[in-house]
Amino acid sequence: MIEKVKILNMYFGDDIVNSIFMSGLDSLVIIDTGIREKKELLLDEISKYNFVKLFIIITHAHPDHIGNNYALKDKYNPIFISNACSINLLEDYEYQFSKIVSQVRKYFKIDNSIKDSYFSLLDKEVKIDISFCDKMRIDLGNRDLHLIHLPGHTIGDLGIMDKENKILILSELIFKHSRNMIIHIQDYQKYLDSLNIIEKLVSENNLEMLITSHEEKPIKGQDNIFRAIKYNREYIKKIKKEVDNLYKENNSIRDTAREICRLYSKSYTFDSVITTKALLKDTNN
């Protein structure tokens, strides 16, 4: 019997990131390749499957989700799939790093150690074989996977829906609130729009399982999924209101980001500045 879905947990420090496995009749789909230091764990899991064709779906371009892209390219020559908005970031890591630096260089000292640390998470780039704009369907023989563009966390985020098995897979639209960093969003309104889309997908397709990138286990049951969506919607609206008020008081993105991190007991990181700027619709200063 083919397992409907397998979540491979990759633990690093006090965090976790997942690679997710789904089997077709003669194919294997892996959603995100995880962190580079867990390459052997990933390869060992792949060895348990028999397949002719391997698809790699990239939910978004952050390093902890793409660290083993090249390792799989080198060994299996898979078909890489992403949203069109992520292609430049996935095919050129120098460009990816420069885009982040351009948003945070005013607020952090960017030296070689920062760059070295960032690139230690990555191997060589790979070319994306298939990309899409809004929606895409993959026929696996025994099931169809529906890919949907869901921007907000990043501009190129995507979700994967398996209607037959009532499963929805997301990156970080549903945030793991126990992480030591503040939620990362690049577009506040698109984030809210994407939450509305997934709420509609769950309702119209009677989805019963939600798998996300940084949770050990899936969320099961529609009521629990709707509760998670509602909580995240209220959470980001609350942060938005607090950011607006703080910025009116201090007129400083750095001070606003620091205070938000203090209020939520989170570390002051690149994410906090990027999110603060997104909530203020400020991407240039």
N, C-alpha and C positions, 0 to 999 in steps of 0.2 A: 504494500500500500504506500502511495506517495504521500509524504507529509505535506500538509497544506502550506505551512510556513515554518521556518526555523530562524530563531533569533540567536545570533552569535554575539555574546557579550564580550567586549574588549575592555578590560579594566586598566586604567592608568592613573596613578596618584589616587586622588579621592573622586575621580570621575569615571565615566563609562561612555563608550560609543558602540553602536551596533552595526554589524553587517547582517543583512537579512537575506535568506535563501528561499527561493520558490522554484519548484520543479515543473517542467512541461513534459510532454511525451518523450521527446528526445533532446531536451534542452534544459539548461539551468540558468536561472536568473539570480544575480547577486546585486543587492541594492546597497551601495556604498562599500568601499573596500577598507575603511577603518584607518587605524594609525599604523605607521610604518613598522614600529617595533613589535607589532603583533602579526607580522607576516607569516611566521610558521604556524601559528594558530589558525590563520585563515586558510593556508594551503592544506593543512591537515583536514579541515572541515570539507574543503572542496573534494579531497580524495575519496570521500565517502559516497560520492555521487557518480552515476554513469550518465554521460551526456555526449551528444555530438556537437551541439552548439552552445556557446556560453555568451550570455548577455550581461553586461555591467551597466546598471542604471545609476547615475550619479544624482543624488537629490539636490546638491548644491556644491559650491566650489571650496568650502572651508577645508583646511589641511587635515583635520582629524577625520574627514570623510573620504579622502582620496589618497591616503598615504601609500596604498599598495596597488595603485592603478598600473604602474609600470611593471611591477613584479608579475601581475596577472597577464599583462600584455606580452611579456617576454616568454612566459610559460605556456599560455593557452591561446594567444591571439584572439581574444574575445571581440565582440561587437560592443563598443562603448556608446551609450545613449545619454544625452542631457537635454535640458532646455536650451534654446538658442541663446538666451541671455547669459549663459554661463560659459560659452565656448571660449572666449578670449581668456578668461580667468583659468580655465582648465588646460589650455594649450600653451600658456606662457606664464610660468610662475613668477618671473621677474615683474611682469606687468601686474599680476595679482598683488604682489607685495607692495608695489609702488602705489596702487590704488588705495590700499589701507594706510600706508604712510602719509599720503596726501591728505587724509582726513584727520590724522592724529599728531602730526609732527609739531604742531604748536604747543601740545600739551604733554609730550613725552620726549625724552632724549632718545633719538634713534641712532644707535651706534652699531658696529659690526656684530656685537654679541646678540643684539635683538634679531638682526637678520639671520645670523647663524642658527639661532634657536628656532626661528620660523622655518628655515629650509631644512632643518634636521628632521622635520615631520614629513618631508616630501622626498620622493625619488625623482626620476626623470618624468617629463610630461608625456602624455599620449595624445594622439589625435582622436577627436570625437567623430565616430562613424555616422551616427544618426542624430539629428536634432529636430526639435519641433517648437512651435510657437505657443499655441494654446492647448491643444489636445493631441493625443496619439494613442493608437491601439496596437498591442502586440498579441498575436495569436500563438499560443503555446500548444495548441492541439487539444489539451484537456481543460484549458481555461484561457480566458482573455484577460490581459492586464490593460487597464486604462490609465494613461499618464496625463496629469493635469497640471498646468502651470499655476503655481500658488505663491506669488511673490509676497514679500513683506519682511521675512527674516533676512533673506537676500533677494536681489532682483530676479534671480534665476531659479528659485526654489520650485520643486515639483513634488507632487504626491502621486501615489500608485494605488489604484482601486482594483480589487478582485471581487467583482460582483457575485460570482457564483459561490465563493466561499465567505462572502460578507466581511471582507477585510479591507481596511484602509491603512496605508503606510505613509507617514509624514516625516519630515526632517525635524525642524524645531519650531513649527508654528504652535504646537502645544509644548510649552517650555517646562523643563524640569526645574522646579523652583528651589530644590535643595542644593543646586550647584552654587559654587562660591562666587559666581559672576552674575551681573545684572543681565536681564534679557537682552539679546542682540537683535535689533531690528534696523533695517535700512529705509523703510518707508512705512510710516504709521498708518495712512489710509489704506494702502494695499494690504497691510497686515490685517486690518479689520475686515476688508473685503474678502480676503482669503478665509478668514474664520467663518464668515457668512456662507461662503461656497462649500466648505467642508460640512457645515451644519446641514445644508441642503442635501449634499451627497449622502450623508448618513441617513437622513429622513427618507429621501426618495428611493434609496436602494436597500433600505433595511439593514444597514451594516451593523455588525455586532462586535467587531474587534478593531481596535486602533493600536497600531504599533508606531512608536516614535524613536528617534535616533539615540536618545540618552536615558531611556528608562529600561530597567532590567526586564520587566514583564509588560505584556500588553494590557491595555484597558479593555475590559470585556463588558458587554451589555450597553444598549443604546442609552439608557439613563445615565450611566457613568461617563459615556463619551460626551453626551450633551452637557453634563456637569463640568467636565474638563474644559470644553469650549467656552462655556459661560464664565468660568473662573478666569481663564486667560484673557477674555475680552474685558472683564471688569478690572483685572490686574493692570493691563496696559493703559486703560483709560485713567485709572488712578495715578499711575506714574506720570502720564501725560499732564494731568492737572497739577501735580506737584512740581514737575519740571517747569511748567509755565509760570507758576507762582514764584519759584526760586529764582528763575532768570529775571523776572521783573524786579526782584529785590537786589540782585547782585550784578546783573548784566554781564555775567561771566560763565562761559560754557564749562571751563575747568571747575570753578567753584560749585556750579550746579551739579555736575557729574559726581564730584566728590561727595556732596551732601546727599544725593540720592543713594550712593553706595553706602554711606554711613547709616541712613534711615533704614535700609534693607539688609544691613550687615553683610554687604558684598565687597569684594576686592575692587579697588580702582584700577581698571584695565582699559585697553583699547575699546572693548565692547561698550563700556559705560559712556565714553565720549561719543562713539558712533551713534549709540541709541539716543543720547541727549540731543545731538545735532539733528537726528531724524525727527524727533518729537517736536523740535523747534523749526523744522523744515529748513535747517541751515546745513548745507552740504559744502559750503565754500570757505567758511571761516574757521 
